[in-house]
Each structure stands twice: as C-alpha cells, then as structure tokens.
C-alpha cells in the first residue's frame, strides 16, 4: 500500500514536470508534433512506394498469365484441328492451371490496388491536415506574440505616470530644473550685454562735443570765423533746423 502511494506520488510529480514543459512553449510543442507527423508521413510515403512496386509486380504477373492463357488456347485449337487430341488434352490441363493462376493473381491485384488507393487517399488527407496544422502554427505563433506584446504595452501604459511620486515624475522635475537653469543663464547673458551701454553713449557724446569745440577753436585761430560768428553758429546748432525756420519767418 505504501509502495503504491509512493508510486502514484512519483507519477504525479513527473506529470507535473511534463505539464510544465508542455505548457512552457506551446508553439514549440506544436512544431515538434508537426515535425514528428511529417516524418511519419514521409515514412508512410516510402512504404507506399514500396507497396506500389508490389502492385506493379502482381500486375505484370496478371499480364503474363493472360498471355499464357491466350497461347495455350491457340495451341489447343491447333492440335484439335490437326486431330491430335492427346496434345490438345495436355495443353488443356495447362490451360486450367494457367486460368487458376490468373484468377488468383487478378484477385490479389484487385486487393492490392484497392489497398494502394485507400492508402493514397489517407496520405493525401493527412498531407492536407498537416498543411492546416502548419497554418495554425503560424497563426497561433503570431497571435501569441501579439498578445504578449499587448500585455507588455498594457503594463508599460500603467507605468507611464508623471506623478511627482513616480520615477517619471522625478525625472520630469529634473528636466524642468535644467530647462529653467538654461533659461536663467540666457537671461543673465542678455542683461549683462546691456551693462555700461549708457556710459559708453555718454562718453561718445562728450568726445563729439570736445571735437566740435576743437574745430571751432581751429577755425577762430585760422581766421576762418570770428569768435562772435562762432558763437552765433553754435547757438544755431543748439536751436536746430525747426527753430531757425521760425526765426527766419519772423
């Protein structure tokens, strides 16, 4: 009784392992079964070829028996016409044996032809079934891979959460901080680029005023203008074109 229980427990564990490998990769299992069936079909076809050789041999025997019967019938007729009944009787006995052999061979030929035709039909049917199985393997393999991909995508879709508590959310914060830092650098650079601009403009205006004064001094020294004229010219420049126009109109 104990041995029986141990044996059943052992068989249960073996069956569990077998089921594990059976379901681990069903497509591979189907392909293995398909390949095994193809090998069996190949062996069956080779056997059918050999069987057909037997049918052809029996067919040749039947053809030979028919020819022998025809020859014996012709001889019997010839001896009867010649009046030689002894030889005619001798060949008549051979004719009976030949016809019996012909009948047996014809029966065998019919039996073998029927068996061959049935086997051909079975092999054709099995070939068609294997073709269907092959199509199913391809279909199931594609569907299984697609379902796995869909399952993985479903898992990824749930993990693509940009909440601050998730990894993606934390990464997004880091990216936003870097973007803000880069923009701050650009703003500082833009602000620094205008620093001292007013001083430069003021310095340029002073240089221009000094240059104009130096030119007037030179003109006075050279006698090109008098100090009074230079002052009037300076006042005109300060008034501008619109003011001079009004003065002229007055």
C-alpha positions as CSV (number, residue, x, y, z in Angstrom):
1,X,0.0,0.0,0.0
2,X,2.8,2.4,0.9
3,X,4.7,1.5,-2.2
4,X,1.6,2.2,-4.3
5,X,1.2,5.6,-2.7
6,X,4.8,6.4,-3.3
7,X,4.5,5.3,-6.9
8,X,1.4,7.4,-7.5
9,X,3.1,10.4,-5.9
10,X,6.1,9.9,-8.1
11,X,3.9,9.7,-11.2
12,X,2.1,12.9,-10.1
13,X,5.3,14.8,-9.8
14,X,6.5,13.5,-13.2
15,X,3.2,14.5,-14.7
16,X,3.6,18.0,-13.1
17,X,7.0,18.4,-14.7
18,X,5.7,17.1,-18.0
19,X,2.8,19.6,-17.9
20,X,5.2,22.4,-17.1
21,X,7.4,21.7,-20.2
22,X,4.2,21.0,-22.2
23,X,2.8,24.5,-21.5
24,X,6.0,26.4,-21.3
25,X,6.3,26.9,-25.0
26,X,3.1,25.5,-26.7
27,X,4.2,26.7,-30.2
28,X,7.4,24.7,-29.9
29,X,5.4,21.7,-28.8
30,X,3.0,22.1,-31.8
31,X,6.0,22.4,-34.1
32,X,7.5,19.2,-32.6
33,X,4.3,17.3,-33.1
34,X,4.1,18.7,-36.6
35,X,7.7,17.6,-37.4
36,X,7.0,14.2,-36.0
37,X,3.9,13.8,-38.1
38,X,5.8,14.9,-41.2
39,X,8.5,12.3,-40.5
40,X,5.8,9.6,-40.1
41,X,4.1,10.8,-43.3
42,X,7.5,10.6,-45.1
43,X,8.0,7.0,-43.9
44,X,4.4,6.2,-44.9
45,X,5.1,7.6,-48.4
46,X,8.2,5.5,-48.7
47,X,6.2,2.4,-47.6
48,X,3.5,3.3,-50.2
49,X,6.1,3.5,-52.9
50,X,7.3,0.0,-52.0
51,X,3.8,-1.2,-51.9
52,X,3.2,0.2,-55.3
53,X,6.2,-1.8,-56.5
54,X,4.4,-4.9,-55.3
55,X,1.2,-3.9,-57.1
56,X,3.2,-3.4,-60.3
57,X,4.8,-6.8,-60.0
58,X,1.4,-8.5,-59.5
59,X,0.1,-6.6,-62.5
60,X,2.9,-7.9,-64.6
61,X,2.1,-11.4,-63.4
62,X,-1.5,-11.0,-64.4
63,X,-0.5,-9.7,-67.8
64,X,1.8,-12.8,-68.2
65,X,-0.9,-15.1,-67.1
66,X,-3.3,-13.7,-69.7
67,X,-0.7,-14.0,-72.4
68,X,-0.1,-17.6,-71.3
69,X,-3.8,-18.4,-71.4
70,X,-4.0,-16.9,-74.9
71,X,-1.1,-19.0,-76.1
72,X,-2.4,-22.2,-74.6
73,X,-5.9,-21.6,-76.1
74,X,-4.3,-21.2,-79.5
75,X,-2.3,-24.4,-79.2
76,X,-5.3,-26.4,-78.1
77,X,-7.2,-25.2,-81.1
78,X,-4.4,-26.0,-83.5
79,X,-4.0,-29.6,-82.1
80,X,-7.7,-30.1,-82.3
81,X,-7.8,-29.0,-85.9
82,X,-4.9,-31.4,-86.5
83,X,-6.8,-34.2,-84.9
84,X,-4.2,-34.7,-82.1
85,X,-6.3,-34.9,-79.0
86,X,-3.6,-36.1,-76.8
87,X,-1.5,-33.0,-77.1
88,X,-4.7,-30.9,-77.1
89,X,-5.7,-32.5,-73.7
90,X,-2.2,-31.9,-72.3
91,X,-2.4,-28.2,-73.1
92,X,-6.0,-28.1,-71.9
93,X,-4.7,-29.2,-68.4
94,X,-2.0,-26.5,-68.5
95,X,-4.7,-24.0,-69.5
96,X,-6.8,-24.8,-66.4
97,X,-3.7,-24.3,-64.2
98,X,-2.9,-21.0,-66.0
99,X,-6.5,-19.8,-65.7
100,X,-6.5,-20.6,-62.0
101,X,-3.2,-18.8,-61.5
102,X,-4.6,-15.9,-63.5
103,X,-7.7,-15.8,-61.3
104,X,-5.7,-15.8,-58.1
105,X,-3.3,-13.1,-59.4
106,X,-6.2,-10.9,-60.6
107,X,-7.8,-11.2,-57.1
108,X,-4.5,-10.2,-55.5
109,X,-4.1,-7.4,-58.0
110,X,-7.6,-6.1,-57.2
111,X,-6.9,-6.3,-53.4
112,X,-3.6,-4.6,-53.7
113,X,-4.9,-1.9,-56.0
114,X,-7.8,-1.2,-53.5
115,X,-5.4,-1.1,-50.6
116,X,-3.0,1.2,-52.5
117,X,-5.8,3.5,-53.5
118,X,-7.0,3.7,-49.9
119,X,-3.5,4.4,-48.6
120,X,-3.0,7.2,-51.2
121,X,-6.3,8.8,-50.1
122,X,-5.2,8.6,-46.5
123,X,-1.8,10.1,-47.2
124,X,-3.4,12.9,-49.2
125,X,-5.8,13.6,-46.4
126,X,-3.0,13.5,-43.8
127,X,-1.0,15.9,-46.0
128,X,-3.9,18.3,-46.2
129,X,-4.3,18.1,-42.4
130,X,-0.6,18.8,-41.9
131,X,-0.9,21.8,-44.1
132,X,-3.8,23.0,-42.0
133,X,-1.8,22.4,-38.8
134,X,1.1,24.4,-40.3
135,X,-1.1,27.3,-41.0
136,X,-2.5,27.1,-37.5
137,X,1.0,27.0,-36.0
138,X,1.9,30.2,-37.9
139,X,-1.4,31.8,-36.9
140,X,-1.1,30.9,-33.2
141,X,2.5,31.9,-33.1
142,X,1.7,35.4,-34.5
143,X,-1.4,35.7,-32.2
144,X,0.7,34.6,-29.2
145,X,3.4,37.1,-29.9
146,X,0.9,39.8,-30.5
147,X,-0.9,39.1,-27.2
148,X,2.4,39.1,-25.4
149,X,3.2,42.5,-26.9
150,X,-0.2,43.8,-26.0
151,X,0.3,42.6,-22.4
152,X,3.7,44.3,-22.2
153,X,2.3,47.5,-23.7
154,X,-0.5,47.4,-21.1
155,X,2.0,47.1,-18.3
156,X,4.1,50.0,-19.7
157,X,1.0,52.1,-20.1
158,X,0.3,51.9,-16.4
159,X,3.9,52.8,-15.5
160,X,3.9,55.9,-17.8
161,X,2.6,58.1,-14.9
162,X,4.3,61.5,-14.5
163,X,3.1,62.0,-10.9
164,X,5.7,63.6,-8.7
165,X,5.9,60.4,-6.6
166,X,6.9,58.2,-9.6
167,X,10.3,57.9,-11.3
168,X,9.0,59.6,-14.4
169,X,7.7,62.5,-12.3
170,X,11.1,62.9,-10.6
171,X,12.8,62.8,-13.9
172,X,10.4,65.4,-15.3
173,X,11.3,67.7,-12.3
174,X,15.0,67.3,-13.1
175,X,14.4,68.2,-16.7
176,X,12.3,71.2,-15.8
177,X,15.0,72.4,-13.4
178,X,17.7,72.1,-16.2
179,X,15.4,74.0,-18.6
180,X,14.9,76.7,-16.0
181,X,18.7,77.0,-15.3
182,X,19.4,77.2,-19.1
183,X,16.8,80.0,-19.5
184,X,18.2,81.8,-16.5
185,X,21.7,81.7,-18.0
186,X,20.4,83.1,-21.2
187,X,18.6,86.0,-19.4
188,X,21.7,86.9,-17.3
189,X,23.7,86.9,-20.5
190,X,21.2,89.2,-22.2
191,X,21.1,91.5,-19.1
192,X,24.9,91.7,-18.9
193,X,25.1,92.5,-22.6
194,X,23.4,96.0,-21.9
195,X,25.5,96.8,-18.9
196,X,27.6,100.1,-19.3
197,X,25.8,101.0,-22.5
198,X,24.7,104.4,-21.2
199,X,28.3,105.2,-20.0
200,X,29.6,104.4,-23.5
201,X,27.0,106.6,-25.1
202,X,27.7,109.5,-22.7
203,X,31.4,109.1,-23.4
204,X,30.9,109.2,-27.1
205,X,28.7,112.4,-26.8
206,X,31.4,114.1,-24.7
207,X,34.1,113.2,-27.3
208,X,31.9,114.6,-30.1
209,X,31.4,117.9,-28.1
210,X,35.1,118.2,-27.5
211,X,35.8,117.5,-31.2
212,X,33.3,120.3,-32.2
213,X,35.0,122.7,-29.8
214,X,38.4,121.9,-31.1
215,X,37.2,122.5,-34.6
216,X,35.8,125.9,-33.7
217,X,39.0,126.9,-31.9
218,X,40.9,125.9,-35.0
219,X,38.6,128.0,-37.2
220,X,39.0,131.0,-34.9
221,X,42.8,130.6,-34.9
222,X,43.0,130.4,-38.6
223,X,40.7,133.5,-39.1
224,X,38.1,131.5,-40.9
225,X,35.5,132.7,-38.4
226,X,35.4,135.4,-35.7
227,X,34.6,134.5,-32.1
228,X,31.3,136.2,-32.4
229,X,30.4,134.3,-35.5
230,X,31.4,131.1,-33.9
231,X,29.1,131.8,-31.0
232,X,26.2,132.6,-33.4
233,X,26.9,129.3,-35.3
234,X,26.9,127.4,-32.0
235,X,23.6,128.9,-31.0
236,X,22.1,128.0,-34.4
237,X,23.2,124.4,-33.9
238,X,21.6,124.3,-30.5
239,X,18.3,125.8,-31.8
240,X,18.1,123.2,-34.5
241,X,16.6,123.5,-38.1
242,X,12.9,124.0,-36.9
243,X,13.9,126.9,-34.6
244,X,15.9,128.6,-37.4
245,X,13.0,128.4,-39.7
246,X,10.7,130.1,-37.3
247,X,13.3,132.9,-36.7
248,X,13.7,133.4,-40.5
249,X,9.9,133.7,-40.9
250,X,9.8,136.3,-38.1
